[in-house]
Amino acid sequence: MGIVVYAGSERFSTSLDDRLTRHSFSFGPHYDPANLGFGPMICHNDDLLRPGGGYPDHPHADLEIVTWVLDGVLLHTDSTGHTEELRPGDVQVMSAGSGIRHAEVADAGSGPTRFLQTWITPDEGGTPPRWRSEHVDPGPGLTQVVGGQGLPIGTRGAELAVARLAPGEAVDLPDAGLAHAFVALGSGFVPGRDVTVGDAVRLVDEPGARFTATDHTELVVWSFSR
């Protein structure tokens, strides 16, 4: 049991001419054997792209890739022929399955684009690639985005929820075996600790934990059954 806060200021980061990526876990050249993932989550990146910048065509396989857009317009294309514009409040679940190539680039005419992307290990490998997306308007409570009543994902017990909170509003964090709460915007506190934008709270077997906002806040919460 426990609650651990991972400060955004202590994250690995990758800075290139067209993008800045802050990594929650070991990623690429950034390696920490004590921080390889959290349950089935092996990547949780916070990306800020300059207009026209981003990730050209590249491959993935056997991953559930979940994208939540915070600002700007993210242009998605992939090898299945799918193209899409993702805007703030849009969520996309892409099951890479047996293999897919895709590109993610910030629209050149829409200013900087910020999005969160999470990679989750699936229950089964080698399935046909597929994707789904929808727009969500979260309220002050946790609004289901992926898993449960949200978009389906190929990992049992994996759920994503988002809350938009005014100062003083609070949410109870999921009573799951594992929960990962990320402060995408704003600030608040959890039992015994203040948190601010870019910080993540990891909870293991901590039922009843509550997050209270101290500013206008967007809280992005993954939970996993064990």
Secondary structure, 3 states (H helix, E strand, C coil): CEEEEECHHHCEEEEECCEEEEECCCECCECCCCCCCECCEEEEEEEEECCCCEEEEEEECCCEEEEEEEECCEEEEECCCCEEEECCCEEEEEECCCCEEEEEEECCCCCCEEEEEEEECCCCCCCCCEEEEEECCCCCCCEEEECCCCECCCCCCEEEEEEEECCCCEEECCCCCEEEEEEEECEEEECCEEEECCCEEEEECCCCCEEEECCCEEEEEEEECC
